[in-house]
Protein backbone atom coordinates (compact mmCIF):
# COMPACT_ATOMS: atom_id res chain seq x y z
CA UNK A 1 0.00 0.00 0.00
CA UNK A 2 1.14 3.40 -0.82
CA UNK A 3 1.51 5.99 1.90
CA UNK A 4 -1.19 8.78 2.05
CA UNK A 5 -0.25 12.03 0.35
CA UNK A 6 0.05 15.14 2.48
CA UNK A 7 -1.81 18.27 1.36
CA UNK A 8 0.43 20.79 -0.30
CA UNK A 9 0.78 24.09 1.52
CA UNK A 10 0.76 27.37 -0.47
CA UNK A 11 4.10 28.98 -0.90
CA UNK A 12 4.92 31.70 1.61
CA UNK A 13 5.30 35.24 0.26
CA UNK A 14 8.01 37.18 1.89
CA UNK A 15 7.07 40.82 2.62
CA UNK A 16 9.86 43.23 2.63
CA UNK A 17 10.06 45.15 5.80
CA UNK A 18 10.23 48.93 5.54
CA UNK A 19 13.67 49.79 6.59
CA UNK A 20 13.56 53.46 7.60
CA UNK A 21 17.23 53.45 8.32
CA UNK A 22 17.90 52.28 4.80
CA UNK A 23 15.80 55.16 3.39
CA UNK A 24 17.58 57.61 5.60
CA UNK A 25 20.96 56.46 4.32
CA UNK A 26 19.76 56.71 0.74
CA UNK A 27 18.50 60.31 1.27
CA UNK A 28 21.87 61.27 2.68
CA UNK A 29 23.56 59.74 -0.30
CA UNK A 30 21.66 61.97 -2.74
CA UNK A 31 23.85 64.38 -4.61
CA UNK A 32 22.57 67.91 -4.16
CA UNK A 33 24.65 69.03 -7.13
CA UNK A 34 23.08 66.51 -9.50
CA UNK A 35 19.27 66.41 -9.10
CA UNK A 36 18.81 64.39 -12.20
CA UNK A 37 20.43 61.38 -10.62
CA UNK A 38 17.84 61.22 -7.89
CA UNK A 39 15.33 58.37 -7.90
CA UNK A 40 11.95 59.03 -9.56
CA UNK A 41 10.04 58.42 -6.32
CA UNK A 42 12.01 61.10 -4.50
CA UNK A 43 11.42 63.55 -7.31
CA UNK A 44 7.66 62.86 -7.25
CA UNK A 45 7.40 63.35 -3.49
CA UNK A 46 9.25 66.66 -3.66
CA UNK A 47 7.04 67.94 -6.49
CA UNK A 48 3.84 67.02 -4.62
CA UNK A 49 5.07 68.73 -1.45
CA UNK A 50 5.98 71.88 -3.39
CA UNK A 51 2.52 72.03 -5.00
CA UNK A 52 0.77 71.59 -1.64
CA UNK A 53 2.86 74.30 -0.01
CA UNK A 54 2.18 76.72 -2.88
CA UNK A 55 -1.57 76.04 -2.78
CA UNK A 56 -1.68 76.52 0.98
CA UNK A 57 0.17 79.83 0.74
CA UNK A 58 -2.17 81.11 -2.00
CA UNK A 59 -5.23 80.23 0.06
CA UNK A 60 -3.99 81.77 3.27
CA UNK A 61 -2.78 85.05 1.77
CA UNK A 62 -5.02 86.50 -1.03
CA UNK A 63 -7.85 84.02 -1.54
CA UNK A 64 -9.13 84.01 2.06
CA UNK A 65 -9.43 87.83 2.05
CA UNK A 66 -11.31 87.76 -1.24
CA UNK A 67 -13.68 85.11 0.08
CA UNK A 68 -14.51 87.34 3.06
CA UNK A 69 -15.16 90.28 0.73
CA UNK A 70 -17.41 88.13 -1.44
CA UNK A 71 -19.41 87.04 1.61
CA UNK A 72 -19.79 90.68 2.74
CA UNK A 73 -20.93 91.73 -0.75
CA UNK A 74 -23.49 88.93 -0.81
CA UNK A 75 -24.95 90.17 2.50
CA UNK A 76 -25.01 93.72 1.13
CA UNK A 77 -26.76 92.47 -1.98
CA UNK A 78 -29.53 90.94 0.13
CA UNK A 79 -30.03 94.23 1.99
CA UNK A 80 -30.12 96.25 -1.24
CA UNK A 81 -32.54 93.78 -2.78
CA UNK A 82 -34.93 94.21 0.14
CA UNK A 83 -34.65 98.01 -0.10
CA UNK A 84 -35.32 97.90 -3.83
CA UNK A 85 -38.41 95.74 -3.36
CA UNK A 86 -39.75 98.14 -0.72
CA UNK A 87 -39.06 101.18 -2.93
CA UNK A 88 -40.71 99.49 -5.87
CA UNK A 89 -43.85 98.84 -3.80
CA UNK A 90 -43.92 102.51 -2.75
CA UNK A 91 -43.39 103.64 -6.33
CA UNK A 92 -46.37 101.58 -7.45
CA UNK A 93 -48.51 103.46 -4.89
CA UNK A 94 -46.95 106.87 -5.57
CA UNK A 95 -49.66 108.12 -7.92
CA UNK A 96 -52.39 107.22 -5.43
CA UNK A 97 -50.48 108.88 -2.59
CA UNK A 98 -50.01 112.06 -4.67
CA UNK A 99 -53.74 112.25 -5.44
CA UNK A 100 -54.62 111.74 -1.78
CA UNK A 101 -52.11 114.40 -0.76
CA UNK A 102 -53.58 116.87 -3.25
CA UNK A 103 -57.11 116.18 -2.00
CA UNK A 104 -55.98 116.63 1.61
CA UNK A 105 -54.15 119.84 0.68
CA UNK A 106 -57.27 121.22 -1.00
CA UNK A 107 -59.48 120.33 1.97
CA UNK A 108 -57.06 121.91 4.45
CA UNK A 109 -56.82 125.07 2.34
CA UNK A 110 -60.61 125.27 2.19
CA UNK A 111 -60.96 124.75 5.94
CA UNK A 112 -58.31 127.38 6.66
CA UNK A 113 -60.22 129.86 4.47
CA UNK A 114 -63.37 129.12 6.52
CA UNK A 115 -61.50 129.75 9.81
CA UNK A 116 -60.30 133.39 9.93
CA UNK A 117 -57.09 134.02 11.85
CA UNK A 118 -58.17 137.53 12.87
CA UNK A 119 -61.68 138.53 13.87
CA UNK A 120 -63.26 140.75 11.22
CA UNK A 121 -67.02 141.04 11.55
CA UNK A 122 -68.03 139.63 14.96
CA UNK A 123 -70.05 136.44 15.10
CA UNK A 124 -72.81 138.10 17.12
CA UNK A 125 -73.09 140.84 14.50
CA UNK A 126 -73.35 138.23 11.74
CA UNK A 127 -76.03 136.29 13.62
CA UNK A 128 -78.02 139.48 14.22
CA UNK A 129 -77.88 140.45 10.54
CA UNK A 130 -79.01 136.94 9.58
CA UNK A 131 -81.93 137.22 12.00
CA UNK A 132 -82.94 140.61 10.56
CA UNK A 133 -82.76 139.41 6.96
CA UNK A 134 -84.68 136.21 7.77
CA UNK A 135 -87.37 137.85 9.89
CA UNK A 136 -86.72 135.82 13.06
CA UNK A 137 -86.25 137.22 16.56
CA UNK A 138 -83.17 136.38 18.62
CA UNK A 139 -84.60 135.51 22.03
CA UNK A 140 -81.25 134.69 23.64
CA UNK A 141 -77.60 134.20 22.70
CA UNK A 142 -75.24 132.70 25.29
CA UNK A 143 -71.52 132.64 24.56
CA UNK A 144 -69.57 130.07 26.55
CA UNK A 145 -65.86 130.22 27.38
CA UNK A 146 -63.66 129.95 24.30
CA UNK A 147 -61.47 126.83 24.21
CA UNK A 148 -57.92 127.08 22.88
CA UNK A 149 -56.72 124.00 21.00
CA UNK A 150 -53.51 123.25 19.08
CA UNK A 151 -54.08 125.31 15.94
CA UNK A 152 -57.45 127.03 16.44
CA UNK A 153 -59.94 128.47 18.95
CA UNK A 154 -63.34 126.86 19.52
CA UNK A 155 -66.28 129.07 20.55
CA UNK A 156 -69.38 127.17 21.83
CA UNK A 157 -72.64 129.13 21.96
CA UNK A 158 -76.35 128.58 22.50
CA UNK A 159 -78.75 130.43 20.21
CA UNK A 160 -82.52 130.74 20.71
CA UNK A 161 -84.61 132.27 17.91
CA UNK A 162 -88.35 132.48 17.29
CA UNK A 163 -90.37 132.82 14.10
CA UNK A 164 -92.64 130.89 11.79
CA UNK A 165 -91.67 127.77 9.87
CA UNK A 166 -90.41 129.49 6.74
CA UNK A 167 -88.54 132.22 8.63
CA UNK A 168 -86.63 129.66 10.70
CA UNK A 169 -85.88 127.64 7.58
CA UNK A 170 -84.49 130.69 5.80
CA UNK A 171 -82.44 131.59 8.90
CA UNK A 172 -80.85 128.13 9.01
CA UNK A 173 -80.05 128.25 5.31
CA UNK A 174 -78.29 131.59 5.71
CA UNK A 175 -76.56 130.48 8.92
CA UNK A 176 -74.81 127.52 7.36
CA UNK A 177 -73.93 129.52 4.24
CA UNK A 178 -71.71 131.86 6.26
CA UNK A 179 -68.11 132.09 4.99
CA UNK A 180 -66.80 130.63 8.24
CA UNK A 181 -66.74 127.17 9.80
CA UNK A 182 -69.80 126.62 12.03
CA UNK A 183 -70.76 123.14 13.27
CA UNK A 184 -74.20 122.12 14.52
CA UNK A 185 -74.23 119.79 17.55
CA UNK A 186 -77.78 119.76 18.96
CA UNK A 187 -81.13 121.50 18.49
CA UNK A 188 -84.69 121.53 19.78
CA UNK A 189 -87.90 123.02 18.35
CA UNK A 190 -91.08 123.82 20.23
CA UNK A 191 -94.29 125.65 19.36
CA UNK A 192 -95.16 128.96 21.00
CA UNK A 193 -98.64 129.89 22.17
CA UNK A 194 -100.60 131.96 19.63
CA UNK A 195 -101.67 135.40 20.88
CA UNK A 196 -103.58 136.48 17.78
CA UNK A 197 -105.56 135.10 14.85
CA UNK A 198 -102.64 135.73 12.50
CA UNK A 199 -100.31 133.70 14.71
CA UNK A 200 -102.91 130.90 14.86
CA UNK A 201 -102.78 130.64 11.05
CA UNK A 202 -98.98 130.74 11.01
CA UNK A 203 -97.81 129.39 14.40
CA UNK A 204 -94.53 130.62 15.85
CA UNK A 205 -91.74 128.21 16.72
CA UNK A 206 -88.81 128.54 19.13
CA UNK A 207 -85.57 126.98 17.89
CA UNK A 208 -82.67 126.29 20.27
CA UNK A 209 -79.32 125.59 18.61
CA UNK A 210 -76.07 124.32 20.12
CA UNK A 211 -73.39 125.42 17.67
CA UNK A 212 -69.65 125.96 17.65
CA UNK A 213 -67.67 128.54 15.69
CA UNK A 214 -63.97 128.26 14.95
CA UNK A 215 -61.12 130.63 14.18
CA UNK A 216 -57.44 130.03 13.62
CA UNK A 217 -54.80 131.28 15.96
CA UNK A 218 -52.79 134.27 14.73
CA UNK A 219 -49.77 133.57 12.52
CA UNK A 220 -47.74 131.79 15.21
CA UNK A 221 -46.90 128.62 13.27
CA UNK A 222 -43.26 127.70 13.65
CA UNK A 223 -41.26 125.70 11.11
CA UNK A 224 -41.63 122.56 13.19
CA UNK A 225 -45.42 122.96 13.38
CA UNK A 226 -45.61 123.52 9.63
CA UNK A 227 -43.66 120.33 9.02
CA UNK A 228 -45.95 118.57 11.48
CA UNK A 229 -48.99 119.32 9.32
CA UNK A 230 -46.99 118.64 6.12
CA UNK A 231 -46.92 122.33 5.18
CA UNK A 232 -50.56 122.04 4.13
CA UNK A 233 -52.13 124.39 6.64
CA UNK A 234 -51.06 127.72 5.15
CA UNK A 235 -52.46 130.66 7.09
CA UNK A 236 -52.29 134.16 5.60
CA UNK A 237 -51.16 136.79 8.07
CA UNK A 238 -53.57 139.47 6.87
CA UNK A 239 -56.56 137.92 5.08
CA UNK A 240 -58.64 140.33 3.03
CA UNK A 241 -62.33 140.62 3.82
CA UNK A 242 -64.63 139.32 1.11
CA UNK A 243 -67.56 141.72 0.70
CA UNK A 244 -69.06 140.28 -2.50
CA UNK A 245 -72.72 139.40 -2.61
CA UNK A 246 -73.45 135.93 -1.29
CA UNK A 247 -74.95 133.23 -3.46
CA UNK A 248 -76.04 131.13 -0.55
CA UNK A 249 -78.20 128.06 -0.84
CA UNK A 250 -81.12 129.84 0.82
CA UNK A 251 -84.47 128.45 1.84
CA UNK A 252 -87.02 128.32 -0.98
CA UNK A 253 -90.51 127.18 0.10
CA UNK A 254 -91.72 126.87 -3.53
CA UNK A 255 -88.90 124.46 -4.40
CA UNK A 256 -90.20 121.87 -1.87
CA UNK A 257 -86.90 121.51 -0.03
CA UNK A 258 -86.36 121.02 3.68
CA UNK A 259 -85.62 124.28 5.54
CA UNK A 260 -83.16 122.37 7.72
CA UNK A 261 -81.01 121.00 4.89
CA UNK A 262 -77.39 122.06 5.11
CA UNK A 263 -75.32 123.32 2.19
CA UNK A 264 -71.92 121.83 1.57
CA UNK A 265 -69.81 123.62 4.15
CA UNK A 266 -66.66 122.82 2.21
CA UNK A 267 -67.73 125.38 -0.45
CA UNK A 268 -67.17 128.82 1.08
CA UNK A 269 -69.90 131.38 0.53
CA UNK A 270 -69.47 135.11 0.68
CA UNK A 271 -71.50 137.12 3.20
CA UNK A 272 -73.69 140.08 2.24
CA UNK A 273 -72.04 143.45 2.55
CA UNK A 274 -72.43 144.64 6.12
CA UNK A 275 -71.90 147.98 7.76
CA UNK A 276 -69.15 148.09 10.39
CA UNK A 277 -70.17 148.13 14.02
CA UNK A 278 -68.65 151.30 15.44
CA UNK A 279 -69.80 150.31 18.94
CA UNK A 280 -67.62 147.14 19.16
CA UNK A 281 -65.68 148.11 22.22
CA UNK A 282 -64.98 145.97 25.25
CA UNK A 283 -65.63 148.87 27.58
CA UNK A 284 -68.99 150.43 26.63
CA UNK A 285 -69.32 154.21 27.16
CA UNK A 286 -71.56 155.46 29.95
CA UNK A 287 -71.91 159.04 28.64
CA UNK A 288 -73.85 160.25 25.58
CA UNK A 289 -71.85 159.99 22.36
CA UNK A 290 -72.43 161.66 19.01
CA UNK A 291 -73.51 158.33 17.52
CA UNK A 292 -76.51 158.28 19.88
CA UNK A 293 -77.64 161.84 19.11
CA UNK A 294 -80.95 160.71 17.62
CA UNK A 295 -84.44 160.69 19.11
CA UNK A 296 -85.55 157.47 20.78
CA UNK A 297 -88.36 157.05 18.25
CA UNK A 298 -85.77 156.44 15.50
CA UNK A 299 -84.41 153.28 17.21
CA UNK A 300 -85.74 149.70 16.94
CA UNK A 301 -85.07 146.86 19.41
CA UNK A 302 -83.66 143.73 17.76
CA UNK A 303 -83.09 141.34 20.66
CA UNK A 304 -80.71 140.44 23.48
CA UNK A 305 -77.37 138.63 23.53
CA UNK A 306 -75.69 137.14 26.58
CA UNK A 307 -71.96 136.69 26.79
CA UNK A 308 -69.17 136.38 29.33
CA UNK A 309 -69.24 140.14 29.98
CA UNK A 310 -72.99 140.21 30.65
CA UNK A 311 -76.19 140.87 28.70
CA UNK A 312 -76.45 143.39 25.86
CA UNK A 313 -79.39 144.78 23.94
CA UNK A 314 -79.22 145.18 20.15
CA UNK A 315 -80.65 148.48 18.86
CA UNK A 316 -80.90 149.49 15.20
CA UNK A 317 -80.78 153.22 14.39
CA UNK A 318 -82.29 155.10 11.46
CA UNK A 319 -79.19 154.45 9.34
CA UNK A 320 -79.59 150.67 9.66
CA UNK A 321 -76.55 150.24 11.94
CA UNK A 322 -77.06 147.82 14.84
CA UNK A 323 -75.41 148.81 18.11
CA UNK A 324 -75.32 147.14 21.50
CA UNK A 325 -76.18 148.76 24.83
CA UNK A 326 -75.85 147.66 28.44
CA UNK A 327 -77.78 148.37 31.62
CA UNK A 328 -76.68 151.71 33.06
CA UNK A 329 -75.68 153.22 29.72
CA UNK A 330 -77.01 156.68 28.82
CA UNK A 331 -77.88 157.45 25.21
CA UNK A 332 -79.90 159.73 22.97
CA UNK A 333 -80.36 163.45 22.89
CA UNK A 334 -83.12 163.17 25.54
CA UNK A 335 -80.71 161.95 28.28
CA UNK A 336 -82.21 158.43 28.34
CA UNK A 337 -80.75 155.70 30.56
CA UNK A 338 -81.04 151.92 30.07
CA UNK A 339 -82.47 150.25 33.19
CA UNK A 340 -83.56 146.75 32.03
CA UNK A 341 -82.96 144.43 29.06
CA UNK A 342 -85.26 141.45 28.38
CA UNK A 343 -85.55 139.18 25.32
CA UNK A 344 -88.69 141.02 24.16
CA UNK A 345 -88.12 144.64 25.20
CA UNK A 346 -85.67 147.13 26.62
CA UNK A 347 -86.73 149.65 29.32
CA UNK A 348 -85.40 153.19 29.75
CA UNK A 349 -85.84 156.12 32.13
CA UNK A 350 -85.96 159.64 30.72
CA UNK A 351 -84.88 162.45 33.02
CA UNK A 352 -86.98 165.60 32.55
CA UNK A 353 -85.91 169.00 33.84
CA UNK A 354 -88.61 171.54 34.78
CA UNK A 355 -87.77 174.91 36.30
CA UNK A 356 -91.04 174.99 38.23
CA UNK A 357 -91.70 171.36 39.19
CA UNK A 358 -88.07 170.27 39.30
CA UNK A 359 -86.60 167.14 37.74
CA UNK A 360 -88.68 164.02 37.11
CA UNK A 361 -88.26 160.62 35.43
CA UNK A 362 -90.41 159.11 32.71
CA UNK A 363 -90.31 155.38 31.89
CA UNK A 364 -90.04 154.37 28.23
CA UNK A 365 -89.61 151.06 26.40
CA UNK A 366 -88.63 149.65 23.01
CA UNK A 367 -90.42 146.41 22.08
CA UNK A 368 -89.16 143.91 19.50
CA UNK A 369 -91.14 144.01 16.19
CA UNK A 370 -92.19 140.33 16.43
CA UNK A 371 -92.62 140.24 20.20
CA UNK A 372 -95.89 138.80 21.60
CA UNK A 373 -96.21 142.02 23.66
CA UNK A 374 -96.32 144.12 20.49
CA UNK A 375 -98.75 141.73 18.78
CA UNK A 376 -101.03 141.81 21.77
CA UNK A 377 -101.31 145.60 21.74
C-alpha angles and dihedrals in degrees: 000000000000120000117254115263118243118231113258116244120222115255115264117245114218114221116209112235117232105250106200091182090057091052091048091054091048092052090051090051093058114114110234090197094056111045093168092069092060119110117265093241092057091049091051094050092050092049092050092049091050092051092049092049092049092049092048092050092049091051096047097046115038107358097057091053091049091050090054091050091050091052091050091049091050090054090048090050091056091051093048091047091055091048091050092051091050092048091048091053090050091047090054089056095041096098092051091047091050092052092048090048091051091049091049091047091052093048092049091048090050093048091048090053089053091051110063116211093211125039111250113164108013119248092236090053091050092049091049092051090049090051092050094048092046096045096238126130121235103226096179140351119192119188114201126204113295114244119219115215132175100286106001146030121247119210115193117196140170118223126192119189133169132206142108125299097270094043092053090046092052090047092054092048091053093043095058092042091064114124091243135074111268121167126200115220108166140353142179132196127200134171121247124221113264114240097182142028091256091055090048089058092046107026119209121238131203114218121196116195130190104202138160128213124200137205131177123246116254118275096294098128111135124206091259092052091049090052089047091061091039093252089285100116100075112177120193113225096220111023115195118237115247109222099170120128113275122242094198125172092250129185114276114185093190092056092062095234128143113263089218097056113121125225119229102281091200089072106073117223126203119239124234115266108274132193115243118256105238090186095064097121127133091221108051116212119251096198128071113275130197090252089064095049093116130101116266091243090068093062128085126200113234104178144279132284126197122206141156091283094052138266124326133190121223114223125182117208129208091273092059094250115138116218132180126232134189135210109279095028118130119215144158133047090275094066093249121177127204111235105164138016121197131168091258105034146007121224126213138183119220117206112217123196118209122176092210105035097028127227122334138174128235122196118227134174141197114212124201113254094239097036118130087232091061093044091051093055 
